[in-house]
Amino acid sequence: MENNYLVLFSNVNDGMALYQAMQETGMPCTVSFSPKKVEAVCGITVRFQGADQVSAVYDLAQSKDIAIKEIIEDEGDA
């Protein structure tokens, strides 16, 4: 089973912009509330699956001028 990853943002607008961009390019993803263990983020995360997608997500965000705070592996103990 592939691991899940969470994209963290400083603001909701960047989170929703990345979600929309990923949907438009056919990258499977969901929007969810930020886990309680993650501090100093806007309150939402974009979740996707597969370590092989991490670079693609960073590249997509950069091409759309979307600021990503960090991408972390979802440990599932939110």
CORGIDA-V410070 format. One record per pair of residues at least 6 apart in sequence whose ideal C-beta (glycine too) atoms are under 8 Angstrom apart, sorted by the first residue. I is the first residue (numbers start at 1). J is the second residue. D is the distance in whole Angstrom. If there is no record, write none. Layout:
i->I j->J d->D
i->I j->J d->D
This chain:
i->2 j->49 d->5
i->2 j->50 d->5
i->2 j->51 d->7
i->3 j->49 d->7
i->3 j->50 d->7
i->3 j->51 d->6
i->3 j->73 d->6
i->3 j->74 d->7
i->4 j->47 d->6
i->4 j->48 d->7
i->4 j->49 d->5
i->4 j->73 d->7
i->4 j->74 d->4
i->4 j->76 d->8
i->5 j->47 d->7
i->5 j->48 d->6
i->5 j->49 d->7
i->5 j->50 d->8
i->5 j->51 d->7
i->5 j->53 d->7
i->5 j->54 d->6
i->5 j->57 d->8
i->5 j->71 d->6
i->5 j->72 d->7
i->5 j->73 d->6
i->5 j->74 d->6
i->6 j->34 d->8
i->6 j->35 d->7
i->6 j->38 d->7
i->6 j->45 d->4
i->6 j->46 d->7
i->6 j->47 d->6
i->6 j->71 d->7
i->6 j->72 d->5
i->6 j->73 d->8
i->6 j->74 d->5
i->7 j->15 d->7
i->7 j->18 d->6
i->7 j->45 d->6
i->7 j->46 d->4
i->7 j->47 d->8
i->7 j->48 d->7
i->7 j->57 d->6
i->7 j->61 d->8
i->7 j->68 d->6
i->7 j->70 d->8
i->7 j->71 d->5
i->8 j->34 d->7
i->8 j->38 d->6
i->8 j->41 d->5
i->8 j->45 d->6
i->8 j->68 d->7
i->8 j->69 d->4
i->8 j->70 d->5
i->8 j->71 d->7
i->8 j->72 d->7
i->9 j->15 d->4
i->9 j->18 d->7
i->9 j->41 d->6
i->9 j->42 d->5
i->9 j->44 d->7
i->9 j->45 d->8
i->9 j->46 d->8
i->9 j->67 d->7
i->9 j->68 d->7
i->9 j->69 d->6
i->10 j->41 d->7
i->10 j->42 d->6
i->10 j->67 d->6
i->10 j->69 d->5
i->11 j->42 d->5
i->11 j->67 d->8
i->12 j->42 d->5
i->12 j->43 d->7
i->12 j->44 d->6
i->14 j->42 d->8
i->14 j->66 d->5
i->14 j->67 d->5
i->14 j->68 d->7
i->15 j->31 d->7
i->15 j->42 d->6
i->15 j->44 d->5
i->15 j->45 d->7
i->15 j->46 d->6
i->16 j->31 d->7
i->16 j->44 d->8
i->17 j->64 d->7
i->17 j->66 d->5
i->18 j->46 d->5
i->18 j->57 d->8
i->18 j->60 d->7
i->18 j->61 d->6
i->18 j->64 d->7
i->18 j->66 d->5
i->18 j->68 d->7
i->19 j->29 d->6
i->19 j->31 d->5
i->19 j->46 d->5
i->21 j->60 d->6
i->21 j->61 d->8
i->21 j->64 d->5
i->21 j->66 d->7
i->22 j->28 d->8
i->22 j->29 d->5
i->22 j->46 d->7
i->22 j->48 d->7
i->22 j->57 d->7
i->22 j->60 d->7
i->23 j->29 d->7
i->25 j->60 d->7
i->27 j->48 d->7
i->27 j->53 d->7
i->27 j->56 d->7
i->27 j->57 d->7
i->27 j->60 d->7
i->28 j->48 d->7
i->28 j->49 d->7
i->29 j->46 d->5
i->29 j->47 d->6
i->29 j->48 d->4
i->30 j->46 d->7
i->30 j->47 d->5
i->30 j->48 d->8
i->31 j->44 d->6
i->31 j->45 d->7
i->31 j->46 d->6
i->31 j->47 d->8
i->32 j->44 d->7
i->32 j->45 d->6
i->32 j->47 d->6
i->33 j->43 d->6
i->33 j->44 d->6
i->33 j->45 d->7
i->34 j->41 d->5
i->34 j->42 d->7
i->34 j->43 d->5
i->34 j->44 d->6
i->34 j->45 d->5
i->35 j->45 d->8
i->35 j->74 d->8
i->35 j->78 d->3
i->36 j->78 d->6
i->37 j->77 d->7
i->37 j->78 d->6
i->38 j->45 d->8
i->38 j->72 d->7
i->41 j->69 d->6
i->47 j->74 d->7
i->48 j->57 d->6
i->54 j->71 d->6
i->57 j->68 d->8
i->57 j->71 d->6
i->58 j->68 d->7
i->58 j->71 d->7
i->60 j->66 d->8
i->61 j->67 d->8
i->61 j->68 d->5
